[in-house]
Amino acid sequence: MTERLIFLTGHLAKARLERLLSGLGETEFAWEIVDIGVKVAALMTEDIIKRRLKLDHGADRIMLPGRYRGDLERLSEHFGVPFVRGPDEIADLPAFLGRPGGPPDLSRHDMRIFAEIVDAPMLSVDALLARARELADAGADVIDLGCLPETPFPTLAEAVRELKAQGFSVSVDSASIDELAIGARAGADFLLSLDENSLPLAFDHGATPVLIPSVPGDLDSLGRAIEAAERAGISFMADPVLDPIHFGFAQSLNRFIEARRRWPEVELMMGTGNLTELTDADSSGVTAILAGLCSELQIRNVLTVNVSPHTVRTVEEHDLARRILFAARADGALPKDYDPGLLQIHDRKPYPAAAEDIDALAAEVRDANFRIMTAEDGIHIFNNKGHAVATDAFELFSGLGVEADGAHAFYLGAELMKAEIAWRLGKRYTQDEPLAWGVAAPAPETDRLRLAEAGHTLKAKKER
């Protein structure tokens, strides 16, 4: 039987929702729109729905706006029908309805993230533990203690033991055989990086070595180290080494491809810091490309570094990238429309409403509350007294008539400036909500069950 969906909405959105659903053409479900009797759909409450919704013709699912704050389980139990929260914006509804089985599963991945603490010798053990917790919370699987040339690390053994005691997997990254030996004896899980000459160190300890060429760029020397490790019967990984742009980057990509061809079963590692750290570009895009390369070549270990301020979220970026790439590969799909977290500066669909849709909405408004929206032609602000459009927030403010109301002026100024930033960058703007910056700046947790106060500045004005 055809599934029957009921879409609950308010006065202002009903006409647009009807146009959108009608525009879908023939669908695998039957649909009906119910105006629940409020102007703005997001302001409907659980009590209003219980009192006003009549399921005279039955339904299989009830679709609610994404910004509805009520408890879906209680509504489902009351009506005996599943209630589902849809997307925040009507424009996103077709994609929401067209993805079978709900949102994509990003719980899985097959990539291990090593997060290097590059200044480990300079930190106390307590500071290292605190930093390790931050990195683990960001998505790191292994805490990498980076040793510095000609810099003593007297607390190395203690740091390894304390990290292990706290449940962390630990790697020691050093060019010094002595420091690697100290780390191994203290219980480190991994040693970075050994070559064909220093590999015997790993034979005496249980730590897994990460092998590199003894001569930069020489895959044959890496091959000899691999053969020696295989003869010894120990676990290992191999890192052909990714070089920075203009210092062998293109050739190093070829080394990874060739390494996978030569050793199809060997676990490989890629250190991404030579690109994310040494390129003045937003690291999320660089990370996405490198994660894509790792996905295609089945490189299941990456070493991340955060030294430069512009890579402060690099672990979070790698964590999301590995999940997106895993899901896309499993689906045999392009890595798009899975999660917007790596789209930090721009959005794929920045304008949920066209200018003509905003014009129609503005014509229906009968109260003095200001609504602010963006479209391709700029920033729109409107209420029952008028509708103005500009690309510069300062051009709009003088016509609002709020000079004598400091709180309202501050609110509108902040919202208009936020709208201008979004419009200039091609980001989505939603009034009274923070701009979304993906994993670059996660928004604070919001309580979807709390009904947001609407028009708070106007309310404050009325109460004075």
RODO-2510 file (C-alpha; in nm, 4 decimals, decimal comma):
residues 464
     n   res          X          Y          Z
     1     m     0,0000     0,0000     0,0000
     2     t     0,1071     0,3593    -0,0646
     3     e     0,2529     0,5287     0,2414
     4     r     0,0517     0,8288     0,3589
     5     l     0,2438     1,1298     0,4958
     6     i     0,0976     1,4317     0,6711
     7     f     0,3078     1,7491     0,6805
     8     l     0,2313     1,9867     0,9673
     9     t     0,3057     2,3524     0,9033
    10     g     0,1947     2,7095     0,9780
    11     h     0,0171     2,9828     0,7840
    12     l     0,3249     3,1463     0,6332
    13     a     0,4893     2,8308     0,5012
    14     k     0,1826     2,6433     0,3786
    15     a     0,1695     2,7830     0,0244
    16     r     0,5397     2,7306    -0,0335
    17     l     0,5291     2,3782     0,1076
    18     e     0,2378     2,2959    -0,1203
    19     r     0,4251     2,4275    -0,4271
    20     l     0,7328     2,2257    -0,3344
    21     l     0,5489     1,8976    -0,2776
    22     s     0,3433     1,9438    -0,5936
    23     g     0,6662     2,0053    -0,7826
    24     l     0,7926     1,6613    -0,6876
    25     g     0,5523     1,5127    -0,9398
    26     e     0,4569     1,1495    -0,8935
    27     t     0,5845     1,0178    -0,5609
    28     e     0,5921     0,6802    -0,3933
    29     f     0,3861     0,8246    -0,1094
    30     a     0,0582     1,0133    -0,0751
    31     w     0,0744     1,3432     0,1083
    32     e    -0,1438     1,5965     0,2821
    33     i    -0,0590     1,9346     0,4346
    34     v    -0,2201     2,0374     0,7621
    35     d    -0,2018     2,4014     0,8736
    36     i    -0,1891     2,3626     1,2500
    37     g    -0,3073     2,7191     1,3073
    38     v     0,0086     2,9137     1,3946
    39     k     0,1893     3,1662     1,1794
    40     v     0,5383     3,0194     1,2098
    41     a     0,5595     2,6389     1,1991
    42     a     0,8538     2,6222     1,4394
    43     l     0,6372     2,7791     1,7114
    44     m     0,3832     2,4999     1,7231
    45     t     0,3805     2,3213     2,0581
    46     e     0,3033     1,9692     2,1689
    47     d    -0,0197     2,0885     2,3288
    48     i    -0,1315     2,2732     2,0138
    49     i    -0,0708     1,9642     1,8015
    50     k    -0,2588     1,7368     2,0411
    51     r    -0,5583     1,9716     2,0473
    52     r    -0,5776     2,0636     1,6804
    53     l    -0,4539     1,7671     1,4782
    54     k    -0,7349     1,5345     1,3640
    55     l    -0,6287     1,2167     1,1844
    56     d    -0,9636     1,1538     1,0217
    57     h    -0,8179     0,9711     0,7229
    58     g    -0,5285     0,7997     0,8964
    59     a    -0,1553     0,8413     0,8355
    60     d     0,1645     0,6368     0,8320
    61     r     0,3974     0,9212     0,9318
    62     i     0,3600     1,2785     1,0501
    63     m     0,6338     1,5137     0,9274
    64     l     0,7258     1,8098     1,1497
    65     p     0,9530     2,1067     1,0686
    66     g     1,3156     2,0605     1,1692
    67     r     1,2974     2,3450     1,4188
    68     y     1,0068     2,1952     1,6111
    69     r     1,1267     2,1594     1,9698
    70     g     0,8669     1,9206     2,1118
    71     d     0,9034     1,5595     2,2184
    72     l     0,8406     1,3332     1,9192
    73     e     0,8038     1,0189     2,1278
    74     r     0,5165     1,1613     2,3307
    75     l     0,3365     1,2718     2,0142
    76     s     0,3912     0,9307     1,8548
    77     e     0,2488     0,7567     2,1612
    78     h    -0,0482     0,9945     2,1815
    79     f    -0,1553     0,9529     1,8185
    80     g    -0,0271     0,6013     1,7606
    81     v     0,1604     0,7208     1,4513
    82     p     0,5365     0,7907     1,4115
    83     f     0,6233     1,1613     1,4209
    84     v     0,9391     1,2556     1,2284
    85     r     1,1393     1,5784     1,2452
    86     g     1,2302     1,6896     0,8929
    87     p     1,4988     1,9336     0,7762
    88     d     1,5197     2,2876     0,9095
    89     e     1,4500     2,4408     0,5691
    90     i     1,1663     2,3568     0,3281
    91     a     1,4134     2,3722     0,0395
    92     d     1,5946     2,0693     0,1832
    93     l     1,2806     1,8564     0,2015
    94     p     1,3175     1,6817    -0,1394
    95     a     1,6654     1,5555    -0,0488
    96     f     1,5375     1,4476     0,2921
    97     l     1,2523     1,2523     0,1382
    98     g     1,4668     1,1091    -0,1393
    99     r     1,7316     0,9443     0,0780
   100     p     1,6089     0,5953     0,1669
   101     g     1,6553     0,4800     0,5229
   102     g     1,7076     0,8238     0,6744
   103     p     2,0360     1,0080     0,7181
   104     p     2,3644     0,8382     0,6206
   105     d     2,5446     0,6223     0,8746
   106     l     2,8688     0,7970     0,9698
   107     s     2,9398     0,5767     1,2704
   108     r     3,1861     0,3564     1,0811
   109     h     3,5374     0,4046     0,9475
   110     d     3,8503     0,1997     0,8837
   111     m     4,1204     0,4632     0,9373
   112     r     4,3340     0,5046     1,2497
   113     i     4,4339     0,8603     1,3436
   114     f     4,7723     0,9212     1,5069
   115     a     4,7722     1,2704     1,6602
   116     e     5,1215     1,4056     1,7239
   117     i     5,2038     1,6273     2,0200
   118     v     5,4963     1,7973     1,8510
   119     d     5,6316     1,9752     2,1578
   120     a     5,5984     1,6794     2,3933
   121     p     5,9471     1,7200     2,5506
   122     m     5,8530     2,0725     2,6595
   123     l     5,5378     1,9665     2,8477
   124     s     5,4879     1,8190     3,1910
   125     v     5,3328     1,4751     3,2184
   126     d     5,0108     1,6288     3,3480
   127     a     5,0008     1,8669     3,0515
   128     l     5,0600     1,5764     2,8139
   129     l     4,7704     1,3853     2,9688
   130     a     4,5424     1,6868     2,9331
   131     r     4,6440     1,7325     2,5703
   132     a     4,5946     1,3609     2,5030
   133     r     4,2386     1,3789     2,6354
   134     e     4,1632     1,6729     2,4053
   135     l     4,3009     1,4869     2,1045
   136     a     4,1114     1,1687     2,1905
   137     d     3,7886     1,3660     2,2280
   138     a     3,8556     1,5142     1,8831
   139     g     3,8839     1,1669     1,7308
   140     a     4,2461     1,0570     1,7745
   141     d     4,3056     0,6847     1,8217
   142     v     4,6782     0,7008     1,9025
   143     i     4,8641     0,9738     2,0919
   144     d     5,1984     1,0336     1,9231
   145     l     5,4763     1,1797     2,1393
   146     g     5,6908     1,3875     1,9072
   147     c     6,0532     1,4120     2,0172
   148     l     6,2578     1,7160     1,9158
   149     p     6,6145     1,7095     1,7810
   150     e     6,8791     1,7890     2,0432
   151     t     6,6067     1,8458     2,3045
   152     p     6,6157     1,6293     2,6179
   153     f     6,2968     1,4408     2,7040
   154     p     6,3690     1,3229     3,0589
   155     t     6,0047     1,2337     3,1297
   156     l     5,9543     1,0235     2,8143
   157     a     5,9291     0,6886     2,9925
   158     e     5,7017     0,8315     3,2614
   159     a     5,4811     0,9955     2,9989
   160     v     5,4405     0,6704     2,8063
   161     r     5,3570     0,4755     3,1216
   162     e     5,1042     0,7347     3,2436
   163     l     4,9335     0,7572     2,9061
   164     k     4,9093     0,3798     2,8888
   165     a     4,7748     0,3669     3,2452
   166     q     4,5009     0,6104     3,1381
   167     g     4,4003     0,3809     2,8522
   168     f     4,5625     0,5612     2,5587
   169     s     4,7402     0,3937     2,2695
   170     v     5,0816     0,5595     2,2398
   171     s     5,3437     0,6043     1,9727
   172     v     5,6900     0,7573     2,0075
   173     d     5,8160     0,9581     1,7119
   174     s     6,1899     1,0247     1,7125
   175     a     6,5023     1,0187     1,4991
   176     s     6,6944     0,9015     1,8053
   177     i     6,7388     0,5286     1,8577
   178     d     6,7890     0,5911     2,2283
   179     e     6,4545     0,7713     2,2650
   180     l     6,2757     0,5057     2,0615
   181     a     6,4262     0,2369     2,2852
   182     i     6,3154     0,4231     2,5992
   183     g     5,9634     0,4529     2,4598
   184     a     5,9534     0,0875     2,3627
   185     r     6,0707    -0,0297     2,7047
   186     a     5,8070     0,1904     2,8701
   187     g     5,5336     0,0171     2,6747
   188     a     5,4748     0,2291     2,3638
   189     d     5,2478     0,0635     2,1080
   190     f     5,4140     0,2117     1,7972
   191     l     5,7577     0,3470     1,7020
   192     l     5,7947     0,6163     1,4351
   193     s     6,0007     0,5902     1,2271
   194     l     6,2457     0,3037     1,1641
   195     d     6,4303     0,2149     0,8457
   196     e     6,6251    -0,0878     0,7272
   197     n     6,9194     0,0103     0,9485
   198     s     6,7312     0,0826     1,2728
   199     l     6,4670    -0,1904     1,2353
   200     p     6,6468    -0,4378     1,4671
   201     l     6,5329    -0,2205     1,7596
   202     a     6,1789    -0,3501     1,7003
   203     f     6,2904    -0,7137     1,7261
   204     d     6,3569    -0,6754     2,0985
   205     h     6,0268    -0,5096     2,1928
   206     g     5,6578    -0,5536     2,1278
   207     a     5,5998    -0,2125     1,9729
   208     t     5,4865    -0,1974     1,6091
   209     p     5,7381    -0,0083     1,3941
   210     v     5,6435     0,2331     1,1185
   211     l     5,8985     0,1869     0,8412
   212     i     6,0303     0,4635     0,6146
   213     p     6,2929     0,4678     0,3377
   214     s     6,6507     0,4981     0,4636
   215     v     6,7138     0,7361     0,1738
   216     p     6,4340     0,9900     0,1114
   217     g     6,2171     0,8796    -0,1778
   218     d     6,3856     0,5389    -0,2171
   219     l     6,1140     0,2747    -0,2271
   220     d     6,3708    -0,0001    -0,2721
   221     s     6,5169     0,0723     0,0716
   222     l     6,1652     0,0695     0,2143
   223     g     6,1156    -0,2650     0,0443
   224     r     6,4235    -0,4087     0,2116
   225     a     6,2917    -0,2977     0,5521
   226     i     5,9550    -0,4581     0,4742
   227     e     6,1212    -0,7851     0,3773
   228     a     6,3287    -0,7861     0,6972
   229     a     6,0203    -0,7236     0,9116
   230     e     5,8307    -1,0014     0,7346
   231     r     6,1190    -1,2451     0,7850
   232     a     6,1207    -1,1574     1,1546
   233     g     5,7464    -1,2199     1,1737
   234     i     5,6631    -0,8870     1,3393
   235     s     5,3726    -0,6527     1,2759
   236     f     5,4660    -0,3270     1,1029
   237     m     5,3432    -0,0384     0,8901
   238     a     5,5129     0,1362     0,6008
   239     d     5,5177     0,5094     0,5239
   240     p     5,6521     0,6145     0,1792
   241     v     5,6432     0,9764     0,3160
   242     l     5,4301     1,2570     0,1734
   243     d     5,6392     1,5589     0,0738
   244     p     5,5319     1,9278     0,0688
   245     i     5,4232     2,1076    -0,2472
   246     h     5,7226     2,2134    -0,4646
   247     f     5,9479     1,9836    -0,2646
   248     g     5,8494     1,6529    -0,4189
   249     f     5,4745     1,6463    -0,3559
   250     a     5,3707     1,5053    -0,6941
   251     q     5,6420     1,2413    -0,6901
   252     s     5,5532     1,1411    -0,3361
   253     l     5,1948     1,0789    -0,4439
   254     n     5,3331     0,8451    -0,7063
   255     r     5,5331     0,6666    -0,4339
   256     f     5,2164     0,5897    -0,2407
   257     i     5,0497     0,4546    -0,5535
   258     e     5,3560     0,2461    -0,6360
   259     a     5,3868     0,1232    -0,2763
   260     r     5,0308    -0,0036    -0,2850
   261     r     5,1005    -0,1750    -0,6180
   262     r     5,4150    -0,3449    -0,4856
   263     w     5,2757    -0,4393    -0,1456
   264     p     4,8973    -0,4805    -0,1765
   265     e     4,8622    -0,6376     0,1694
   266     v     5,0963    -0,4137     0,3717
   267     e     4,9478    -0,1634     0,6170
   268     l     5,0437     0,1862     0,5026
   269     m     5,0591     0,5176     0,6870
   270     m     5,0419     0,8718     0,5497
   271     g     5,1606     1,1772     0,7420
   272     t     4,9309     1,4559     0,6266
   273     g     5,1009     1,7419     0,8128
   274     n     5,3378     1,8255     0,5270
   275     l     5,0314     1,9400     0,3332
   276     t     4,7964     2,0729     0,6012
   277     e     5,0683     2,2560     0,7951
   278     l     5,2827     2,3797     0,5067
   279     t     5,0101     2,5096     0,2755
   280     d     4,8268     2,8347     0,3436
   281     a     4,4855     2,6943     0,2619
   282     d     4,1947     2,5918     0,4794
   283     s     4,2954     2,2503     0,6042
   284     s     3,9514     2,0910     0,5682
   285     g     3,9751     2,0801     0,1882
   286     v     4,3328     1,9528     0,1954
   287     t     4,2294     1,6863     0,4453
   288     a     3,9340     1,5779     0,2309
   289     i     4,1583     1,5256    -0,0729
   290     l     4,4204     1,3313     0,1218
   291     a     4,1541     1,1221     0,2931
   292     g     4,0135     1,0438    -0,0503
   293     l     4,3554     0,9271    -0,1671
   294     c     4,3857     0,7110     0,1448
   295     s     4,0410     0,5664     0,0811
   296     e     4,1257     0,4670    -0,2753
   297     l     4,4634     0,3207    -0,1803
   298     q     4,3385     0,1534     0,1382
   299     i     4,5765     0,3528     0,3573
   300     r     4,4278     0,2947     0,7002
   301     n     4,6647     0,5002     0,9169
   302     v     4,7253     0,8766     0,9116
   303     l     4,9567     1,0919     1,1211
   304     t     4,8130     1,4361     1,1929
   305     v     4,9948     1,7403     1,3233
   306     n     4,8719     2,0698     1,4674
   307     v     5,1397     2,3364     1,4897
   308     s     4,9950     2,6204     1,2823
   309     p     4,6846     2,7974     1,4204
   310     h     4,4985     2,7364     1,0940
   311     t     4,5108     2,3608     1,1557
   312     v     4,3706     2,3759     1,5079
   313     r     4,0802     2,1460     1,4108
   314     t     4,2785     1,9033     1,1983
   315     v     4,1990     1,5937     1,4072
   316     e     3,8260     1,6674     1,3927
   317     e     3,8561     1,7192     1,0164
   318     h     4,0340     1,3875     0,9682
   319     d     3,7784     1,2131     1,1880
   320     l     3,4839     1,3386     0,9839
   321     a     3,6632     1,2859     0,6522
   322     r     3,7343     0,9201     0,7291
   323     r     3,3665     0,8614     0,8110
   324     i     3,2377     1,0371     0,5000
   325     l     3,4837     0,8534     0,2768
   326     f     3,4017     0,5164     0,4324
   327     a     3,0288     0,5679     0,3816
   328     a     3,0722     0,6941     0,0251
   329     r     3,3002     0,4033    -0,0661
   330     a     3,0552     0,1542     0,0838
   331     d     2,7757     0,3123    -0,1198
   332     g     2,9855     0,3282    -0,4369
   333     a     2,9085     0,7010    -0,4390
   334     l     3,0771     1,0376    -0,4597
   335     p     3,1708     1,1881    -0,1207
   336     k     2,8985     1,4529    -0,1356
   337     d     2,5709     1,5087     0,0501
   338     y     2,6843     1,2940     0,3434
   339     d     2,7732     1,5652     0,5946
   340     p     2,8475     1,9389     0,5572
   341     g     3,1106     1,9460     0,8323
   342     l     3,4038     2,0002     0,5949
   343     l     3,2205     2,2799     0,4100
   344     q     3,3343     2,5377     0,6599
   345     i     3,3426     2,8585     0,4563
   346     h     3,0726     2,7967     0,1954
   347     d     2,7539     2,5915     0,1771
   348     r     2,6324     2,3808    -0,1125
   349     k     2,2845     2,5357    -0,0852
   350     p     2,3296     2,8758     0,0781
   351     y     1,9850     3,0135    -0,0023
   352     p     1,6873     2,8051     0,1141
   353     a     1,4459     3,0559    -0,0428
   354     a     1,4505     3,2406    -0,3750
   355     a     1,3938     3,6153    -0,3840
   356     e     1,0425     3,5670    -0,5198
   357     d     0,9602     3,3283    -0,2336
   358     i     1,0726     3,5905     0,0163
   359     d     0,8628     3,8532    -0,1650
   360     a     0,5564     3,6315    -0,1321
   361     l     0,6265     3,5655     0,2348
   362     a     0,6802     3,9352     0,3063
   363     a     0,3462     4,0194     0,1464
   364     e     0,1695     3,7900     0,3957
   365     v     0,3288     3,9305     0,7118
   366     r     0,0818     4,1257     0,9263
   367     d     0,2879     4,2038     1,2389
   368     a     0,5748     4,4359     1,3274
   369     n     0,8338     4,1658     1,3981
   370     f     1,1325     4,1924     1,1658
   371     r     1,2202     3,8860     0,9586
   372     i     1,5668     3,8621     0,8068
   373     m     1,6507     3,6259     0,5218
   374     t     1,9110     3,6033     0,2445
   375     a     1,8823     3,5212    -0,1232
   376     e     2,1088     3,5588    -0,4236
   377     d     2,0194     3,9278    -0,4543
   378     g     2,1227     4,0137    -0,0981
   379     i     1,9876     4,0576     0,2559
   380     h     1,6106     4,0900     0,2991
   381     i     1,4471     4,2458     0,6043
   382     f     1,0721     4,2882     0,6266
   383     n     0,7690     4,3280     0,8500
   384     n     0,4170     4,4663     0,8029
   385     k     0,5566     4,8129     0,7318
   386     g     0,7864     4,7288     0,4468
   387     h     1,0449     4,5107     0,2769
   388     a     1,4015     4,6210     0,2033
   389     v     1,6883     4,4468     0,0237
   390     a     2,0596     4,5368     0,0208
   391     t     2,4020     4,3766     0,0066
   392     d     2,5402     4,6018     0,2813
   393     a     2,3859     4,5704     0,6265
   394     f     2,4582     4,9375     0,7031
   395     e     2,2326     5,0447     0,4167
   396     l     1,9381     4,8726     0,5828
   397     f     1,9694     4,9900     0,9405
   398     s     1,8736     5,3566     0,8938
   399     g     1,5266     5,2638     0,7680
   400     l     1,4296     5,0378     1,0569
   401     g     1,3215     5,3061     1,3023
   402     v     1,4721     5,1454     1,6118
   403     e     1,7133     5,4209     1,7103
   404     a     1,5351     5,4748     2,0432
   405     d     1,5311     5,1059     2,1343
   406     g     1,8868     5,0077     2,2254
   407     a     1,8174     4,6369     2,2822
   408     h     1,6273     4,5971     1,9569
   409     a     1,8849     4,8001     1,7647
   410     f     2,1640     4,5827     1,9002
   411     y     1,9763     4,2639     1,8094
   412     l     1,8969     4,3756     1,4540
   413     g     2,2500     4,5063     1,4013
   414     a     2,3994     4,1753     1,5092
   415     e     2,1582     3,9731     1,2944
   416     l     2,2065     4,1919     0,9875
   417     m     2,5845     4,1711     1,0171
   418     k     2,5612     3,7943     1,0532
   419     a     2,3376     3,7839     0,7451
   420     e     2,5862     3,9928     0,5463
   421     i     2,8754     3,7657     0,6401
   422     a     2,6711     3,4646     0,5317
   423     w     2,5654     3,6302     0,2060
   424     r     2,9183     3,7347     0,1115
   425     l     3,0620     3,3901     0,1835
   426     g     2,7770     3,1940     0,0305
   427     k     2,6714     3,0419     0,3606
   428     r     2,3240     2,9661     0,4841
   429     y     2,1734     3,2213     0,7196
   430     t     1,8887     3,1505     0,9609
   431     q     1,7625     3,4251     1,1879
   432     d     1,8323     3,3727     1,5600
   433     e     2,0654     3,0797     1,4941
   434     p     2,4474     3,0777     1,4759
   435     l     2,6182     3,0403     1,1411
   436     a     2,7329     2,6841     1,0813
   437     w     3,1102     2,6500     1,0432
   438     g     3,1257     2,2708     1,0276
   439     v     3,3919     2,1074     1,2401
   440     a     3,5932     2,4317     1,2271
   441     a     3,3778     2,5766     1,5057
   442     p     3,1100     2,3387     1,6311
   443     a     2,7939     2,5128     1,7415
   444     p     2,7019     2,4785     2,1082
   445     e     2,4643     2,1965     2,1885
   446     t     2,1032     2,3116     2,1568
   447     d     1,8075     2,1619     2,3304
   448     r     1,5588     2,0656     2,0622
   449     l     1,2933     2,0129     2,3301
   450     r     1,3097     2,3760     2,4458
   451     l     1,0770     2,6170     2,2699
   452     a     1,2831     2,9192     2,1709
   453     e     1,1484     3,2569     2,2737
   454     a     1,0365     3,4477     1,9666
   455     g     1,0721     3,8229     1,9246
   456     h     1,2409     3,8652     2,2591
   457     t     1,3577     4,2176     2,1915
   458     l     1,0092     4,3333     2,0956
   459     k     0,8731     4,1615     2,4045
   460     a     1,1228     4,3492     2,6188
   461     k     1,0192     4,6747     2,4548
   462     k     0,6501     4,6122     2,5287
   463     e     0,7193     4,5362     2,8935
   464     r     0,8963     4,8679     2,9563
***
